[in-house]
Amino acid sequence: MRRVAAPLAILLAILLPLTLRPTAAPASAPAPAPASADRYEPGGGPTFNVPNPWGNAAENTRIVRKVEEAFRHVRRTADDPHPVILVTGYLFDRKLSADALIAACRRGVSVRVIIDRDVVARPLRELVTILNADNVRDRDRNDVADNDARAGRCNRALPFDEDGLRRGEGAIPLMSVEEARRSVSEPTGREVTWGSDGSYVLRCSGSCRGARDANVHSKFYAMSNTGSARNVVMVSSSNLNGGGAKLGWNDLVVMKNRPATFGFLRDVHRLMTAQRPAGRELLELVDGPYTTRVFPIDGAKANDPLLRDLRRIRCTSDLGRTTLHIQQFWWNGHRGNYLWDKIRRLARDGCEVHIIIGAVDRRLGRKMRDARRAGLVDFWDSRIDTDDDGYVNTRTHMKSIAVRGTYGDDRRYAGVWTGTANWSNGSLTRGDENTVNIESRSLWRRYVDYWQVVRNHSHR
């Protein structure tokens, strides 16, 4: 079994003094609880939402509420005295998510958030105010702060109750938009800049490890503990925002008690914080049935791991014809075309190919419709204008394939490949993304069932 890819280990070794040592909790932090004190444990496997207009509020928010509940149960314990929450995201505007992360920081958890967009939404500004208030600068890189912090750990002077929850509205004096924007560029890969709470919100200058005019599109939520579970990783197509809950079909996969996967993403998060450029070698970890990958990589078609995966598929198997159930939000450009060419060849070779798209460029859309008319693929469009105003309101936001049949030497393979990467050029070589391939018959079944649900709300 391959563990952490060599390039990641090399990069981490040169990040002085980035030894990934835990940030020491101050004496005023709550005392560690016994390891068995919290009986909560997040459910493993997949979670799917139902967007508007078909889902109610609870169905809309299944994914974000599951993530928030896990945040609420991260705490200092005897066997995890320096707990960590790691977040990456493209958008963030959900107050309950901000509150859960703020409360965790108040409990002595190191909360480290990397976000793409400008700081505008009030919940994110509140989170910035709390986590970044004690951040400092270290311009000469000598690991000694250049200035005193403007506030204590987790903005400690503010009124919170013993569980870290705000006592009343208006208790948090917000930074101005300009102050917040400035503060989210100051945390670096050096721990001293994070302040005494070891927490921060960071907006990279473009993609953290890729192009400066690209995006942080990665979405993972990793916790060193939550309730009775340890080393929990959640990978999702959904941001912690209202649009992800209400306007898109999204997925979340939970991996529990996976120290290798948690450690891998902790190291990746550190590289993102340090804004270390990606190299040509893919950062990848194989951990049992889970293969986790992070992007970008410096390369193109020859280095595309998804294309390599597709090339390992054969259309006859011990289970009958190999099937592919695809949901892809954005499919375009050179990469979208060569992935489509491979999938079309698989269909011509006898694979059953079922596709739902959320957006596709016109040329590719014509090719897919032609293949449908020729009987090669089952093709559906999830874009729906629910209020007849001429604009799309709801669509699939997923980036997944459920595969059953022959994959490599396994003629009885069943699994799901999912994550954050659209099938476009930038997702491979420019922006921050993460994916996971999971071999699991039960997971395959759940994703195919969900594919059918989304298809029932799509059109040809």
C-alpha positions, -999 to 999 in steps of 0.1 A, spaced: 0 0 0 14 34 -9 13 60 19 23 96 14 37 104 -20 74 113 -19 71 148 -32 49 158 -3 73 144 22 102 163 6 82 196 5 73 193 41 108 186 51 120 220 37 92 240 53 113 256 81 102 254 108 70 236 96 74 204 116 36 201 120 40 201 158 7 207 176 0 242 188 2 242 226 -31 250 243 -28 278 268 -34 272 305 -68 289 303 -82 264 278 -107 239 291 -93 208 307 -92 177 285 -122 155 287 -120 117 291 -118 100 257 -152 83 262 -170 114 275 -188 122 242 -209 94 228 -216 112 195 -201 97 164 -207 109 128 -223 84 104 -199 70 78 -205 68 41 -224 92 19 -249 120 26 -269 137 -2 -291 168 -1 -323 176 -20 -323 212 -33 -351 236 -40 -379 234 -51 -382 197 -42 -365 196 -8 -376 211 25 -352 230 47 -340 198 65 -334 181 31 -316 211 17 -292 213 46 -284 176 52 -248 180 42 -239 213 59 -257 202 91 -238 170 92 -205 189 89 -216 214 116 -226 187 140 -192 171 137 -175 205 144 -196 208 176 -181 176 190 -144 183 184 -128 190 218 -97 185 239 -95 149 252 -69 130 272 -57 112 240 -61 143 218 -50 173 239 -43 195 208 -73 189 185 -75 204 150 -102 213 125 -91 218 89 -114 235 64 -110 243 27 -137 259 7 -147 281 -23 -176 299 -6 -186 305 30 -217 324 41 -235 301 66 -238 316 102 -243 282 119 -210 270 103 -192 300 116 -207 297 150 -197 260 153 -161 268 143 -160 298 167 -173 276 196 -147 250 188 -119 275 190 -132 286 223 -130 250 235 -92 249 228 -94 235 192 -71 248 166 -94 259 137 -77 265 104 -98 277 75 -87 283 39 -113 300 18 -113 314 -18 -136 344 -21 -132 379 -8 -144 384 28 -179 399 25 -205 377 40 -211 386 77 -207 351 90 -173 348 75 -163 382 88 -173 371 123 -152 340 119 -122 361 107 -127 385 136 -125 357 161 -98 335 146 -75 362 132 -77 387 161 -45 373 177 -26 367 144 7 385 141 33 391 115 68 378 111 83 396 82 119 386 89 109 350 92 128 345 125 98 328 142 95 357 166 64 379 163 70 414 150 42 428 171 18 420 200 -15 404 192 -45 429 191 -66 404 211 -63 371 231 -68 336 218 -102 333 200 -109 370 208 -112 359 244 -123 392 258 -157 388 241 -187 374 261 -191 336 255 -205 309 277 -185 279 290 -192 259 258 -178 287 236 -212 299 223 -221 336 221 -243 349 248 -261 374 227 -264 391 193 -240 419 187 -214 406 210 -187 404 183 -173 437 171 -167 431 134 -135 441 116 -142 464 87 -143 447 53 -109 461 45 -94 450 79 -109 415 74 -95 413 39 -61 424 51 -61 399 79 -69 369 58 -37 374 38 -14 375 68 -14 339 82 15 320 67 30 285 69 49 296 100 30 288 132 41 320 150 18 340 127 -13 321 138 -14 335 174 -18 317 207 -50 298 196 -33 282 165 -63 293 144 -67 314 113 -87 322 82 -66 325 51 -73 336 16 -45 326 -7 -34 349 -34 -53 330 -61 -49 293 -59 -28 283 -29 -6 259 -48 -14 268 -84 -20 299 -106 -24 333 -90 -54 340 -112 -70 306 -103 -91 295 -73 -92 275 -41 -120 251 -51 -110 223 -27 -137 213 -1 -126 190 27 -134 191 64 -110 172 85 -110 167 123 -85 150 146 -115 139 167 -153 144 168 -172 126 196 -160 90 198 -144 90 164 -108 99 156 -92 112 124 -123 120 106 -123 133 70 -153 146 51 -150 152 13 -178 171 -4 -189 189 -35 -208 214 -12 -195 246 3 -207 258 37 -231 282 21 -268 287 13 -263 281 -24 -247 247 -19 -277 236 2 -306 251 -18 -295 253 -54 -274 223 -62 -275 185 -59 -244 177 -37 -227 148 -20 -206 143 12 -185 112 20 -173 106 56 -142 86 64 -136 78 101 -106 65 121 -83 71 92 -51 86 107 -31 82 74 -57 101 54 -61 128 81 -24 132 83 -20 135 46 -47 162 43 -32 180 74 1 181 55 -16 193 23 -34 220 43 -1 231 56 14 233 21 -17 253 10 -12 277 40 25 282 30 13 287 -6 40 262 -19 36 257 -57 26 223 -69 50 201 -88 46 176 -116 42 147 -93 6 140 -81 1 142 -43 -18 109 -36 -24 86 -7 -38 51 -9 -53 42 25 -73 9 23 -102 14 0 -96 51 -2 -74 68 -27 -71 106 -20 -56 130 -45 -50 167 -44 -45 191 -72 -31 211 -91 -3 192 -108 21 208 -132 13 189 -163 -16 181 -187 -32 151 -204 -2 128 -198 -5 134 -160 -43 132 -157 -51 105 -131 -88 104 -141 -79 96 -177 -56 68 -164 -85 55 -143 -108 55 -173 -82 37 -194 -83 8 -169 -120 2 -174 -130 -27 -196 -166 -31 -207 -171 -69 -201 -170 -82 -165 -181 -110 -143 -211 -88 -134 -222 -82 -170 -216 -50 -189 -195 -24 -170 -217 6 -160 -207 42 -154 -231 66 -137 -217 101 -141 -228 134 -125 -206 163 -136 -213 200 -129 -189 217 -154 -175 199 -184 -156 219 -210 -123 228 -227 -95 206 -239 -97 183 -208 -134 180 -210 -131 169 -247 -104 142 -242 -123 128 -212 -155 128 -233 -136 111 -262 -125 83 -238 -160 79 -223 -176 78 -258 -151 50 -268 -161 31 -237 -197 34 -247 -188 22 -282 -170 -8 -267 -201 -18 -249 -201 -1 -215 -234 13 -202 -228 51 -198 -253 72 -180 -246 110 -178 -262 139 -159 -246 174 -165 -249 206 -147 -232 227 -173 -214 219 -206 -199 240 -234 -220 241 -266 -197 219 -287 -194 192 -261 -232 194 -255 -238 188 -292 -215 157 -292 -233 143 -262 -267 148 -277 -255 132 -309 -242 102 -289 -276 99 -272 -295 100 -305 -271 72 -317 -281 51 -287 -246 52 -272 -252 70 -239 -281 80 -216 -278 118 -213 -297 142 -190 -295 179 -183 -301 189 -146 -305 226 -153 -339 238 -142 -355 273 -143 -379 268 -115 -395 303 -115 -396 309 -153 -374 340 -151 -351 328 -178 -322 318 -155 -312 284 -142 -320 280 -105 -310 244 -97 -286 219 -112 -263 191 -101 -231 204 -85 -215 169 -81 -184 156 -98 -188 119 -94 -186 86 -113 -201 53 -99 -184 24 -116 -193 -13 -116 -176 -39 -137 -140 -44 -147 -114 -20 -134 -78 -31 -139 -75 -67 -130 -107 -67 -109 -136 -80 -129 -160 -75 -100 -152 -39 -91 -177 -15 -76 -168 19 -64 -172 57 -65 -149 84 -76 -159 118 -63 -147 151 -50 -144 188 -61 -128 187 -95 -148 197 -126 -138 182 -159 -121 214 -172 -85 224 -178 -81 245 -146 -92 218 -123 -62 197 -132 -34 222 -135 -44 256 -120 -66 255 -90 -67 237 -56 -90 206 -58 -93 172 -40 -108 139 -50 -112 105 -35 -117 71 -52 -135 46 -29 -139 9 -36 -172 -1 -20 -202 -20 -33 -226 -4 -8 -213 31 -17 -217 24 -54 -254 14 -48 -261 46 -28 -246 68 -56 -265 50 -83 -298 54 -64 -291 91 -60 -282 94 -97 -317 81 -104 -332 107 -80 -314 135 -98 -324 121 -132 -360 121 -122 -357 159 -117 -337 165 -149 -347 167 -186 -334 155 -219 
